[in-house]
Amino acid sequence: MKGFAIAGTASGVGKTTITAASLTALRTRGLTVQPFKCGPNYIDPAHHAGIAGRPSYNLDTWMLPIETNRSIFRAACCDVDVAVVEGVMGLFDGVSGSSDTENQPFFRSLREFVASGRPVYAEYGGLMYLAAELTTLDGGRHKMASILSLAIEMLTHLESFGYTEVELGEDCLIGRRGTRLRGHCFHYSRVTRAGNLGRCYRARQVLTGTKNQEGYCIGNVLASYIQSCRQARAVAL
């Protein structure tokens, strides 16, 4: 098996475009190609998978131990001809939402699911869907699923970015009190009203050292802007 990485000096220099083109060219030649993404970007792997015809996996040496990354890489490459690794800071999702009338059936199904008592764990855009209200950049206010008493507004600037350390302040859906987790934030929106919702995360931004209470929880629902890594949760637990 052969492999190569595609890197760049900054975001927006074309890494994702070149990766997509490389995956397409290799598949056109009849090769089986395995894509990977460095860092906590979960959007680019979806593009990779659509082109490569197989899942793309994240490799992240901050969230996961070195040996776990190696295991992910070895397992994914056991039957391929070429591995293509896209470097960090490619296309990132800019947290957007919609509450058009056509979404109301979906919101009703969410409320019914929550009422059934089954667990609901939401990250990032999922948190926005569970909120009561979303204010868009044009000043419009839209009703969301109203499962959590959150008001959220979209912003023109990046509100939070970077790796995040989390300690669970109480038992919740993803672990016991005192459990430490690692995750990532990247969003262009913020919570402007949280009502009396409990917050079970003690979060710290690694780049700035900023600390805040996060992880909005009520009953069988837990929602957060922080995207935690499934494998990192398994290691922590």
ChimeraX attribute file (.defattr): number of C-alpha atoms within 10 A of each C-alpha:
attribute: neighborCount
match mode: 1-to-1
recipient: residues
	/A:1	10
	/A:2	10
	/A:3	13
	/A:4	10
	/A:5	15
	/A:6	16
	/A:7	20
	/A:8	14
	/A:9	10
	/A:10	12
	/A:11	15
	/A:12	12
	/A:13	13
	/A:14	15
	/A:15	22
	/A:16	24
	/A:17	12
	/A:18	14
	/A:19	25
	/A:20	21
	/A:21	12
	/A:22	17
	/A:23	23
	/A:24	16
	/A:25	12
	/A:26	16
	/A:27	15
	/A:28	10
	/A:29	8
	/A:30	9
	/A:31	15
	/A:32	18
	/A:33	25
	/A:34	26
	/A:35	29
	/A:36	24
	/A:37	27
	/A:38	21
	/A:39	19
	/A:40	24
	/A:41	22
	/A:42	18
	/A:43	13
	/A:44	24
	/A:45	21
	/A:46	15
	/A:47	17
	/A:48	25
	/A:49	18
	/A:50	12
	/A:51	19
	/A:52	21
	/A:53	14
	/A:54	15
	/A:55	16
	/A:56	24
	/A:57	22
	/A:58	21
	/A:59	24
	/A:60	19
	/A:61	14
	/A:62	13
	/A:63	25
	/A:64	19
	/A:65	13
	/A:66	12
	/A:67	10
	/A:68	17
	/A:69	17
	/A:70	13
	/A:71	11
	/A:72	15
	/A:73	18
	/A:74	11
	/A:75	9
	/A:76	18
	/A:77	19
	/A:78	10
	/A:79	12
	/A:80	13
	/A:81	15
	/A:82	19
	/A:83	19
	/A:84	22
	/A:85	21
	/A:86	26
	/A:87	21
	/A:88	21
	/A:89	21
	/A:90	24
	/A:91	18
	/A:92	14
	/A:93	15
	/A:94	16
	/A:95	19
	/A:96	17
	/A:97	15
	/A:98	14
	/A:99	16
	/A:100	10
	/A:101	9
	/A:102	9
	/A:103	13
	/A:104	14
	/A:105	11
	/A:106	13
	/A:107	19
	/A:108	13
	/A:109	12
	/A:110	18
	/A:111	15
	/A:112	12
	/A:113	13
	/A:114	16
	/A:115	13
	/A:116	10
	/A:117	11
	/A:118	11
	/A:119	14
	/A:120	17
	/A:121	14
	/A:122	20
	/A:123	17
	/A:124	20
	/A:125	18
	/A:126	16
	/A:127	23
	/A:128	30
	/A:129	27
	/A:130	23
	/A:131	22
	/A:132	19
	/A:133	23
	/A:134	27
	/A:135	18
	/A:136	17
	/A:137	12
	/A:138	7
	/A:139	10
	/A:140	9
	/A:141	15
	/A:142	16
	/A:143	18
	/A:144	24
	/A:145	22
	/A:146	18
	/A:147	18
	/A:148	24
	/A:149	18
	/A:150	23
	/A:151	22
	/A:152	24
	/A:153	20
	/A:154	22
	/A:155	17
	/A:156	9
	/A:157	10
	/A:158	14
	/A:159	13
	/A:160	16
	/A:161	16
	/A:162	15
	/A:163	22
	/A:164	23
	/A:165	20
	/A:166	24
	/A:167	19
	/A:168	21
	/A:169	19
	/A:170	15
	/A:171	12
	/A:172	18
	/A:173	14
	/A:174	14
	/A:175	17
	/A:176	14
	/A:177	14
	/A:178	14
	/A:179	17
	/A:180	20
	/A:181	23
	/A:182	22
	/A:183	22
	/A:184	21
	/A:185	20
	/A:186	21
	/A:187	22
	/A:188	17
	/A:189	26
	/A:190	19
	/A:191	16
	/A:192	12
	/A:193	15
	/A:194	16
	/A:195	10
	/A:196	11
	/A:197	14
	/A:198	15
	/A:199	20
	/A:200	23
	/A:201	26
	/A:202	18
	/A:203	24
	/A:204	19
	/A:205	19
	/A:206	14
	/A:207	10
	/A:208	11
	/A:209	11
	/A:210	10
	/A:211	14
	/A:212	12
	/A:213	15
	/A:214	20
	/A:215	25
	/A:216	22
	/A:217	20
	/A:218	17
	/A:219	14
	/A:220	15
	/A:221	20
	/A:222	23
	/A:223	24
	/A:224	22
	/A:225	25
	/A:226	27
	/A:227	19
	/A:228	21
	/A:229	19
	/A:230	13
	/A:231	15
	/A:232	19
	/A:233	18
	/A:234	12
	/A:235	14
	/A:236	13
	/A:237	12
